[in-house]
Amino acid sequence: MTPVQRTVTKTLVALVAMVGFTIALVPLYDVFCQLTGLNGRAASEPRVFTSGEVDESRYVTVQFITRKGNGLPWRLEALDRQVRVHPGQAYEVNFVFTNFGKSAYRGRAVPSVSPGEASLYLRKVTCFCFQEQRLEAGERLQLPMVFQLARDIPESVHTVTLAYTLYPMTGPLAVIEDGTTGQGGDA
């Protein structure tokens, strides 16, 4: 094999290795974030409350921020912008979805938690973020989010910010047994 052929072969092998690494990076990063709780990824499935004592000696402030992604004529708002909670105690807060569009749309609220380490201690039992929502034109929908901060949340965490970003869902609507279209996704 000539030096030019060796160089071309090594370059092609390096190129294939880089492409493979790039493709594998996203799933590896997701697994890393799920294991460590970094990047503030919140659970997308219900979690069970832990029973036990409530730490009434301290409070943690939980703030709620809502944002709208492009392509969805909705507004999502938290009825309480922030609450002070005792670690270990269950709380319920309500959110309101409003569709300002002229037709029905489907959307999903994707959560994130800051600081990232707090996502390991946040347990959501009921949350609109577990499934996509469908709103008719002009419809307003109020939904609860029931959560608990684990009693063992670090003393250094005084404020937890839970942010929801609305994204449009695409694809066909699910058909309910009576033949009407309804909420798609995991419902």
C-alpha positions in Angstrom: 0.0 0.0 0.0 1.4 3.4 -1.0 1.7 6.2 1.5 -1.1 8.1 -0.3 -3.4 5.1 0.0 -2.5 4.7 3.7 -3.3 8.4 4.3 -6.7 8.1 2.5 -7.6 4.9 4.4 -6.7 6.5 7.8 -8.6 9.6 6.9 -11.7 7.6 5.9 -11.5 5.5 9.1 -11.2 8.7 11.2 -14.2 10.2 9.3 -16.4 7.1 9.9 -15.4 7.1 13.6 -16.2 10.8 14.0 -19.6 10.4 12.3 -20.4 7.4 14.5 -19.3 9.3 17.7 -21.5 12.2 16.7 -24.6 10.0 16.2 -24.0 8.2 19.5 -23.4 11.5 21.4 -27.1 12.5 21.9 -28.3 9.2 23.4 -25.2 9.0 25.6 -25.8 12.6 26.8 -29.4 11.8 27.6 -28.4 8.7 29.6 -25.7 10.7 31.4 -28.2 13.4 32.3 -30.8 10.9 33.5 -28.3 9.1 35.7 -26.8 12.3 37.2 -29.7 14.7 37.1 -27.6 17.3 35.4 -29.0 19.6 32.8 -32.2 19.9 34.8 -34.2 17.3 33.0 -37.4 16.6 34.9 -39.1 13.3 35.0 -41.6 12.8 32.2 -43.6 10.1 34.1 -45.4 10.1 37.4 -43.4 9.3 40.4 -44.5 8.0 43.8 -44.5 10.2 46.8 -42.2 9.2 49.6 -44.0 8.8 52.9 -42.3 10.1 55.9 -41.8 13.2 58.0 -42.1 16.6 56.6 -39.1 18.9 57.3 -41.0 21.8 58.9 -37.8 23.5 60.0 -37.2 24.9 56.6 -38.8 26.2 53.4 -37.8 25.9 49.8 -39.2 28.4 47.3 -40.5 26.8 44.1 -40.9 29.2 41.1 -42.9 28.4 38.0 -41.9 29.9 34.6 -43.9 29.3 31.4 -42.7 29.9 27.9 -44.2 29.4 24.4 -42.3 27.7 21.6 -42.9 28.8 18.0 -45.9 27.7 16.0 -48.5 27.4 18.8 -51.0 30.1 19.4 -51.4 29.2 23.1 -50.5 30.7 26.4 -49.6 28.7 29.5 -49.6 30.4 32.8 -49.1 29.3 36.4 -51.9 30.6 38.7 -49.2 30.8 41.4 -45.9 32.1 40.2 -44.1 30.7 43.3 -44.8 28.8 46.4 -42.9 28.1 49.6 -42.8 24.5 50.5 -41.6 22.3 53.3 -39.5 19.4 51.9 -41.5 16.1 52.2 -44.9 17.7 51.9 -47.2 17.4 48.9 -48.4 20.5 47.1 -50.8 21.2 44.2 -50.5 24.2 41.9 -52.7 24.9 38.9 -51.8 26.0 35.4 -54.1 27.4 32.7 -53.7 26.7 29.0 -55.5 29.0 26.5 -55.8 28.5 22.8 -55.9 31.8 20.9 -56.0 30.1 17.5 -58.9 29.8 15.1 -58.7 26.0 15.2 -57.9 23.1 17.4 -54.2 22.5 18.2 -52.2 19.9 20.1 -49.3 20.8 22.3 -47.0 19.6 25.0 -45.4 21.4 27.9 -41.8 20.2 28.3 -40.3 20.8 31.8 -36.9 21.7 33.0 -35.6 22.2 36.5 -33.0 24.6 37.8 -30.6 24.0 39.6 -30.1 20.7 37.9 -29.4 18.8 41.1 -32.9 19.7 42.3 -34.4 17.5 39.5 -33.2 14.5 41.6 -35.4 15.6 44.5 -38.6 16.7 42.6 -41.4 14.2 42.5 -44.4 14.9 40.3 -47.4 12.6 40.7 -49.8 14.5 38.5 -48.7 16.8 35.7 -50.0 18.0 32.4 -46.5 17.6 31.1 -46.9 13.8 31.1 -49.0 13.9 28.0 -49.9 16.2 25.2 -53.0 18.4 25.4 -55.5 19.3 22.7 -57.5 22.5 22.9 -60.2 23.7 20.6 -60.2 27.2 19.2 -60.7 29.7 22.1 -60.7 26.9 24.7 -59.3 27.5 28.2 -58.2 24.6 30.3 -57.0 24.5 33.9 -54.9 21.5 35.0 -53.2 20.7 38.2 -49.6 19.7 38.9 -49.1 17.8 42.2 -45.5 17.6 43.4 -43.2 17.0 46.3 -39.7 18.0 47.1 -37.9 15.1 48.8 -37.1 15.6 52.4 -33.4 15.0 51.8 -33.0 17.9 49.2 -29.7 19.5 50.0 -29.7 22.4 52.5 -27.8 24.5 49.9 -30.9 24.5 47.7 -33.2 27.4 48.7 -34.9 28.0 45.4 -36.1 25.6 42.7 -37.2 26.9 39.3 -39.6 24.7 37.3 -39.9 26.0 33.7 -42.4 24.7 31.1 -42.0 25.4 27.4 -44.9 24.8 25.1 -44.3 23.0 21.8 -46.7 22.2 19.1 -47.4 18.5 18.3 -47.7 17.3 14.8 -49.2 14.3 13.2 -52.8 12.8 13.1 -55.1 13.3 16.0 -56.1 10.2 17.9 -59.6 9.0 17.3 -61.7 8.3 20.3 -64.2 5.4 20.4 -67.2 7.6 19.5 -65.4 8.7 16.3 -64.5 12.2 17.4 -60.9 13.3 17.5 -59.4 13.7 20.9 -56.2 14.1 22.8 -53.3 12.2 21.3 -50.2 10.9 22.9 -50.1 9.0 26.1 -53.6 9.8 27.3 
